[in-house]
Every structure is written in C-alpha cells, then in structure tokens.
C-alpha cells in the first residue's frame, strides 16, 4: 500500500562556482592556458586584458565614432543579432600588450616522421608486390612503443582478411615479418626480448668469440640469464666465469627497446613548466606564482553596455530574451574570473605553508632534511579541506634552486627511530638508495641485510617494509642486481 509522508534531509550541494574552482585547482599551468582559451571562445563576454576606467573608454569611443550621430552609433554597437551572427568575435581581433616579464606561451613541438612512417619508408624500398606491402604495413602498424610485435600472427591474418580484404596464410605473414625484422634499427619486429636481442647480435658481421658466446647464452640459456643464474650457465657451457662476463657485456650493449630510438624523433617535447618559483637569497626564501597562472581577464565592456541598453528599452519578449542571454554570459564571465583569482590565492597559501613546513629543505636542497608531512598537516595550517590540498599537490611543480619538483614529492609519512624521533620515510629511502648504490655488485645486499643496516643506524624497520620501499624506488631484488 502506497503512503505519503514528509521527510527532512540535510544535503550539501556545491554551487557552480565551487565546482568550477575545484576543476581549475587540479589543472596545471600549461592546461590552464588552454582552459582559459576555451572559456573565451565559448563566452564572448569574457576577454583578455585589463579593465579600463570609464574616462579612458569614453575618450576611445569619442575618437572611434567621431562624426557619427549617437543613435546610429548605438544601433551599430548594440544590435545583438549582428553581434551573435558575427563569424569573427571581437576578442579574436584584439591584441593584448605584453610586458617585459611576460612569459612566452608557445609550446615547442618536434617535427619529423612518425615511427611507422620511418619503417614504411624502408620497407617500401624492399618490397614491390602490392599484397606483400599491405602485409608489411599491417605488421608495422601493430608494433608497440618498444618496436615489438605483441599480437599473434593468426590474429594478423584475420585482420588482413576482414579489414584489407587480403587472404593469406600464417607462413606468408611470417615471411614478411622476417623482412620487417631486417629493418633499422636492429631488433624491431621481434615478438619477445629474446628474439629482439638475438636479431641484433646476428646482424653483426664477423662475430667475435664473446659475441658468439652471447648468442649461445641467449639462445639456449635465456631463462637462466634473465634470472642471473650465472653459475649454472658456466657449468653447462663449461667455460670460465670471465668468459661469461665478457659475453654478458656484449648482451648489455644491445638495445632492449629498439623502437624508442626512432620514436624519440617524432614525439612532442614534454616541457615541465613550474607553477611556483622559489628563490633563496641570503637565507631568505621568496615565493612567486608563474605569471601564466595570473592572466589578465575582464568582462567585455560591450556586453555590459549592451545589458544597460536592453534594460532601459521597452520590455518586449525579444528584449527580455536578449537581457537574459547577455546577463547569463556576463555572470558566467564574472564567475570564471573569480574562480581564477581564488585559484591563484589557494595555490599561493598552500605553497607558502609547504615552504614554511619544509623550510630546511628549500634552504639546503638536502632531501634528508624533509620532515614527515601529510595532506592533513597542510590542510590544518591553511584552513582548507584535505581534498583541496590534494588537488593542488597532485599535478603542480615548484622550481627551486636545486631543481624542479612535483609538489607530491614534499609529502611523506613519518617513521619513529629508536630514540623516539619522528623522521620522514624519504630519509630512509635515501639511505636505502645510497646503500644499494655502494654495494658490491658481486654480492648485492639482500632485503634482510638492508633491514639490519637500517637497524644499526637506529631505524627499526621490518624486512618486508624494506622490500616495499625498495620497490617504490624501482630497485630490483638482490638476485637481479648481481653482476659478475
């Protein structure tokens, strides 16, 4: 049976301005420029440039419309239909004067051919048959970033049949694959690491004894080699350890990802543009926001005057619709400008709090001086929500006298020493890194030995915690760090 009843609920809803601010907070500097450009294109009431005072604007208008009567001037300037139907909005034809300290906004891009185009150009000189060329281009199109063919040959046969209307057998594709594997750089078209390295070795003319030994090691004992079971290889090949060491040196010279060497010529240059600039002068720190984070934006004067014109006219249905449209655009422009200003303020207060908290690091650049710091610590200092601090820290960079860092770098959990002192896990990771860098590679330090080393220094850490920190530093286990 259906019943009607009243129910009270307490809901917290975000306003459009708050949603807009949250989205802008997590946008880094480079993307902010694009975001502003998009907003200007969508909202003609928003313009770049500084606000002008009324007297200056009146003088400009007098010069512009000298000789015209007032009524025709109003009609020309404020016909909303003409304005909306204009293919070239006024903001696209305006020029904003740049100051001496204005950053150049151009983002450099690299030119040149793509990875696939470079290979297709080579294969086009080797293969003339149209069907074989289609197969070759299909293989090339399926290579990954490293230059490997990860798809099964049978799947390529199906692709060729359905998408290219080319009927062929697996043997046909394998034959063309051999020709792709003869392209430069050596190793492209391989289906796994073993094949990739063998292709490179076998491409060499007049192989030395060391290279021939390396070929046997890869061909017959690849599993043992990848796991660094060198003792087993020495016994099975009946060779001296020094002979195996020379062979391994030849293998190390090979390129495990040959595609990367070609792909680098066709990629865009990834340029990190810092959001904050921190300078140190005689023990004093100063913080500035990248000028790209503080664009000059204003509400279009033409739209403001347009609103006044329609508001003072007779309220026909068309006038009311025009007023609503213009007002909506103006309000949207004001909201966006306010959101940009709030973003600037939030970025500054957050970075100032981080800079104050990690003052020793910003003065010295020594990462062992970093204090344990979590999002909650900064949120309590600046009086903002943890999620807000997270948005700021997640994708922003700070330029310091010692390099450019992602803000997330300054955050780390705490760890207690035997003396009860709270230290940053960053400090422990630095000690681990130094210990592994200085180890004897013939007998690398195990996680157990690393844990013992840390305990001797006063850090009471379990072996599995050491393993976790080692993995976070992208350092392999001791067995895989072993060298002959």
Secondary structure, DSSP 8 states (H G I E B T S, - for coil): ---------------HHHHHHHHHHT--HHHHHHHHHHHHHH-TTEEES----HHHHHHHHHHHTTTS-HHHHHHHH--HHHHHH-SS-GGGS------TT----------S--HHHHHHHHHHHH---HHHHHHHHHHHHTB-TTS-B-S-HHHHHHHHHHHS-----HHHHHHHHHHHTTSSSTTTT-SSHHHHHHHHHHTSSS--HHHHHHHHHHHH-HHHHHTT-HHHHHHHHT--HHHHHHHHHHHHTS-S-HHHHHHTTTS-------SEEEEEETTEEEEEE-GGGS--EEE-HHHHHHHHHHHHS---HHHHHHHHHHHHHHHHHHHHHHHHHHHHHHHHHHHHHHHHHTHHHHHH--GGG---B-HHHHHHHHT--HHHHHHHHHS-EEEETTEEEEGGGG-B-EEE-TTS-EEEHHHHHHHHHHHHHTS-GGG---HHHHHHHHHHTT----HHHHHHHHHHTT---HHHH---
